[in-house]
Amino acid sequence: MQAAAKIQGTIPMDRRIELRLPEDLPVGPAEVIILVPLPNAPADRLAAEEALLDAGAETALEQDGRFRADGELVGFQAELGSELQDELDHRRDREQRIDKLGQGL
C-alpha cells in the first residue's frame, strides 16, 4: 500500500524546490515525481492526472513481483487461493450468461 500527497508549486529560476510534506506521510523511502505542463501544449487536467496515475501504477508494478508488464498489457503471475479463484470463475460465468441474454441466445 502506498500513501500520496499532491503539492502545487512553481519552479523558480534557480530550479530549486524545498518541500514540506504533510505530517501524516510515513517516514522512509519515497519517490518524487514532478509534472510540468509544456509551454506549447494545451492545458489538459485529465492528461496530467492520467500521467500521475500512470507513474503510480508503474511504481506499484515495480514493487509487486506478482505482476508482469508486457507492453501495455499487465498480467498477474501468482497462484490464487481456491476461494478467490471460485469467486472469479463465478463472476466470469455470470458475465457470460448476461452476454448471452443480451444476444437473445
Secondary structure, 3 states (H helix, E strand, C coil): CCCCCCCCCCCCCCCCCCCCCCCCCCCCCCCCCCCCCCCCCCCCHHHHHHHHHHHHHHHHHHHCCCEEEECCEEEECCCCCHHHHHHHHHHHHHHHHHHHHHCCC
